């Protein structure tokens, strides 16, 4: 019998993960979100129960997948009843948050007789819907082994990184480098346009040289065309670069490129553009574009 799955957080990523698991034969037993309308709509679509209390998610589910925004939200749900009657349950936590908070969650879950696994995602909405996420997992090996059948339905590739907190460290570095690459690409294309170069030609040259990157593939055309529909928001880019910077500071490392990149994404947030895709950083660099 397949495990019953509950979701806490059914925004762009969580809702599409739930749809994927439903199509893969899993029962989506309960969904919870601070946006009650979103939870109710998804519950109706998937034949699940939209619940008003976190403890109801745990009560109705064997596995609880959490996809929340930040450290504060993570602490709020685990202090807010999610661990009630959770003995024997497994929490799979997918948010990009501070490594120490994943460790805190694991300790609280263990005390309650439950298991916790971090399953950090290095992909976006389309991959969540298709079940082709890249997952980095951290926690107890037994938690990873128990979660594997579910995670295999969500991912094209997954890697067990090590103890709790280690997957979050890797994810922070992935996003730090991605954000730096995104900001650098925006500057390169902006300078190319200012030089009256054909940007389609320039992107093709970039793709065949040392300027190539995954970001060029996903964001280059969008920067050129000012198409910034959100797949990974500027606000999340700012948050995740901040996590990496704090890790570096704790180890006495100077990370000037990461710091400069965070300042760019902070500028977007301050300008009310935090919900644009990360590609929107180009709006800060192209000559004549509104900032």
N, C-alpha and C positions, 0 to 999 in steps of 0.2 A: 504493500500500500504506500503510495507516494506521500511524502511529508506535506502537511498543511503549511502554507506560507502566509505570513502576515507582513504588511509593509507599513513603516512609519516614514512619511515623506513621499508624496506622490506628485512631485513636480515633473519637470521635463525628463529627468533620468529615471526616477522611481516608477513613474507610470508606465514607461516603455519597457522597463525590466519586468514589471508585473504582467504586462500584455504578453511578453515573450514566454514567461513561465506558464501562463495560462494555456497558450498554444502548444506548449511542450507537455501538457498533461497534468500539471500541478493544480491543486485547488488553491486559489487565492481566498483565504478564509476571512481576512479582515484587513481594512486599510484605515489609516489615520493620517490626517494632515491638519495643520492649523488653518489651512484654507478648506473649510468644511465643504464648500461647493465642489471643489476639485475632487475631494475624497468621495463624495456622494455620486458624482458623475462616473468616476472610475469604477466604483463598487457596482453600480447599475450595469455598466458595460460588461464587467467580468463575472457577475453573479456572486459578488462578495458582500460582506457586511461593512458598511462605513460606521465606525464606532467613535464615540465621543470621549472615551477614557482610554488611556494608554494600556492600563491593565487588561482591558478587553482584547487588545491585540494579542497579548501574551497568552491569555486564557484560551483563545480560539486557535492558536497556531503552534506548530512544532518548531519552525524556523521563523525568526523575525528579522527581516532585512530593513536596515535603517539607512536612509539617504537624506541627511539633513545638511544645513548650510555651514555651520561653524562650531567651534568649541562650546560656545554658550548654548547653542541649540542641543548639542549632544549631551551636555551635562543636565540640561533641563529635562530631557525625556527620560534619562536614566535615574534622575532624582524624582521623577514625576509619576511613578507607578508602573513603569515598564518592566521592572524586575519583580513585581508582585506575582507570587505563585509561579516562579519561573524555573523551578527545579527540573532538570532534564532538558530544558529548552536550549536552542542555539541561536545566538545573536550574530548576524553577519552585518558588519558596519562598513558602509561604502563611502562615507564622506571623506573629503580631504581636510583633515584636522591635525592639530598638534600631536606628535607621537605620544607625548606624556598623557594626553587625554584618552587615547586608545588603551594605554596601560592602566589607567584609572578605571575605565569601563571593564576591562578584563578582571581586575581585582574585585570589583563590585559584583560582577556576574559569578565569579567563583564562590564568593561568600554566600550567594543566594543558591548555589548548587547548579548553576548554569554554565554554558560554555560561550565564549566570545571569540570572534575572528574578525580581523580587519581585512577587507577585500577592496583595496584601492583601485580605482578605475582610471586608465590612461586612454580613454576613448570618449566618444560623445554620443549624442542622441540617436543618430542613425545606427550606430553599433549596438546600443542598448536594445533597440527595437529588433535588430536582426540576430541578436545573440552572438555578436562577434567582438565583444569587449576584450581588451587586454587587462588582465587582473593581476595585481600584486598582493599577495596574502601574507599576513603575519599573525602569529598566535601559537597556541599549543598545537603540536602535530595532530593530535586526536580531533581537534576542532576542524582543522583543514581537511582531514580525511572524511569526516562526517559531512562536511559541506560540499565536497567534490561533485557529487551527482547533480546538485542544483547549479553550482558554478559552471559546470561543463555545458549546461544549457544556455548560459548567459555569455559565454566567452569563446573566442577562437583560440585564445592562448592564455594560460595563467601560470604564475610562478610563485612557489612558496619561498619567501624571502628569509624568514626566521622568526624569532620571538616577537611578541606584541611590541609595536612601535617601529619596527624595522621597515615594514612595508610603507608606513607613512613617511619615513625618512626618504626612502627611494622615490615615492610619489612627489614629495616636496622638491626633490632635485630634478625630476622629470619636468615638472611645471616651471621651475625656475629657469631651466635652459630653454624650454619652449617659449616662455614669455620673453626672454632675452632675444631669441631668434625672431619672434614676431615684431618686437620693437625695432630690431635692426633691419628687417625686411622693409618695414614702413619707411624708415629713413632712406634706404637705398632706392626704393621706388619714387619717393618724394624728390630726391635729388635728380633722379633720371628724368622725371617730368619737368623739373625746373630747367634742365639742360635741353629740353625739347626732344628727348629721345622717345621713340615709340615704345610704350611700356609692354606691349605684347611681345615685341622682339626682345626687350630687355629680360622679361621673365623667362623666355626660352633660352637665352644665353645663360642666365643664372642656373637654369635647370641642368645645363651641361658642364658646369664648372664648379669650383669650390664654393660658390655662393648658394648651391643647392641645399634644400632642407625640406623636411616634411611640411613645415609651415608654408613654404613657397607653394606647395601643391594645394594645401587647404585654404590659404588666406590670400595668396597673391592676387588672383583675379578679383576677389571681393574688395581688396584695397583699391585696386585700379577703378572699379566700377562703383565704389562707395556703397556696397551691399553688405550690411553688417547685422543681418538677422542672427539672433543669438543661438549659438551652439555651446560656447564657453564664454561666460560674460567677463567683461573688463573688471567688474567688482570681484569676481572669483580670482582673476589673475592677480589683482592687488593683494588679496588675502593670502594666496598661495605663495607669492613671492615674499610676503612678510614672514610666513612660516619658515622658509628657507633662510632668510636673513637672521632670524632669531637663532636658528640652529648654528649658523656660522658664528654669530656673536658669542654664543655659549662656548665655542671652541677657540675663540680668539682669532678667527679668520676675517680678513677684509674681503668683501665681495662687491667691488665698486660697480660692476655691470648690473648685478642683481639689484643693487640699491637704486641705480639710475632708472632701471626699468620699472621698479615699483613706483617711483615718483611719477612716471608717465601715466601709469594706470590710476594712481591716486588723483592725478589731474582730471582724468576722465570721470571718476566718481564725483569729484568736487564740482565738475561742470554739469552734473546730472546725466552723464552718459554711461553710467556704470552697468546698465542693462544691455548695452550694445555688445555684440560679440567682441572678443579680444582684437579682431582685425580692425576694429574702430580706432585703435591707437594711431592709425594712419591719418585720422582727422586732425591730429595734433602736429603732423609733420608736413603734409602737402601744402604747398604755397597757395594761399587764397581760400583754404577751407576754414569753415567756422570752428573755433575752439571753445 
